[in-house]
Amino acid sequence: MFKRNKWLFVFTALAIAIKIFSLFPNAVERYYSNGIYPVIGKIQRILFGWIPFSIGDIFYAALILLLLRKLVVMVRKIRKREASKKYWLTGLKQFVWVIVLVYVSFNGLWALNYNRVGIAGQLGLKVDTYTQEDLVAVMTTITERLETIDSSALLTRQDIRKKRTLFRNAVSAYDSLSVHSPVFDYSIRSVKPSLYSYLGNYLGFTGYYNPFSGEAQVNTTVPLFVQPFTTCHEIGHQLGYAKENEANFAGYLAAKSSSDAAFRYSVYFDLYMYSWYYLYNTDSALARKFTERLPLTVKNDYRELKEFNRKHRNPVERVIDQLYGEYLKANEQPSGKLAYNEVIAWLVAYYKKYGKDAI
């Protein structure tokens, strides 16, 4: 039996070893996130980054078609009473193989980064609970930034309608950041528009990272002012920041370092939404006062985003939203989709360490 299933046992043992290794964040940080993974990421980007379309999206499409074919064959066999015991045992073995291979490849290629120490350790940030006063201080600064750059952002916004410009400026933002923080060095670009952008509007995603091809995917059909920060966020995933709050923070540091006002506006707009959500839950009257302060550009953009989301809202999106929340919980993010909002805790810690001018 062992000889027949030798490789299954080998990969199962490897999966167990990966799981045990993931329990030691310092080891993951040292040997994987700062050792093996950067090499893996660069190799993936060398292999697929030069191709103008998304190889990862095609891979997903082929996988879905294969699964549908398997399902059709299974249904036919059941209807014709041809599903023998041997058929089910073979199917079970194939299923186990798929689970083990996906687990090993997913974690080996990228997902072990969920278990790393991360940005807090790299930047020496003390991320902790924060008071309403802390939140208001940060939110005031964010609002001031929006007041300063809203008009200049409008002037450069049209330039990023060209996907090439959008992606090039995102890479330049990371180049600027890495001058002062080398851990964010992003060499060998692989950022692409998602082939499923229109579908993504109904499923609720603005971007995603494909760990099997190393490509950062951006939904380029959402409102334009959202796209710069989304692009920087996905590059953050590419650099090994798997958790959403960390990818958000990496994206923030990059976008605010950009010479393009549209990028700075995009990140402050997003951070304003996250912080406003928290403030509204504790002091709705104060949150409304912040809303009144916003420049007309920001208010118009908020209305546009709200209307965009309303147009595409559907029952399937809610299901996908719940499933994705469970996925995040299973990968070291117990708050589920609220993990995105937790970037505010990182921002407060950054504010306390470096001061208002650094925000």
C-alpha angles and dihedrals in degrees: 000000000000092000092050092049099030097128093045089056091046093052092043089054089048090051090052091048090051091050092051091046090051090063090071109068095182091054091046090050094049104038103026112023094039097026122031102015099060088055092048092048094050093047090052092049092048091051099044109012095086093056108097095220133051114276089183092058091051089049090053091048092051090048092052091049090050092051091048090051091051090049093050091050091049093050091049092051091049092049092048091044090239096125100112127184089259090054092054093045091050090048091050091051091049090049092052089048091053093049093049094045093047091048094049096043095041093051096035094050098043122321097087082078087077086072099048127111089243137181095339090063094041095051097032093240122163102216109193142140113301136208128239087253089058091049093048092049092053093042091051090054092048090050091050090052091052091049090053101047106029096099096041089048089058090057094056098034095088091057092066092058082090105080092212091058092046093053095040091053091049090054089048089052090057090045089056092047094048092058088073098023111036092186086077095056107142112193124171109028125233110166119138142169112259115251085217097054096125091045088048090061088065096039093049105243129128096184145342142192122240108214092190095059101021092234125144108219123204128193100228096185097071119095110302097238091061096055102074095058092041089055092050090047092054092048086053088059089049090056090057103268097132101169113085095231090053094046088049091051093047088049090049093051091049098044094048088051091056122112087215111093090207089064094048091047092049094055095044090048090054094044090049090056092049094048093043089056091057094043093049090056091056104030115010093177092057091045089055090052089057089051090054090054094057119111116250091251091060093046091051091049091050090052090048092051092046091050091046091054092045092053093053099040113124140151094260091059090058091053092048089047092054093045092050090049089055090048090055091048090052089053104058096281106107094177092063114206091359085075087087091060092050089080084089090070088055090048092052090050090049090048092051093049101041105020136234097304091061093060 
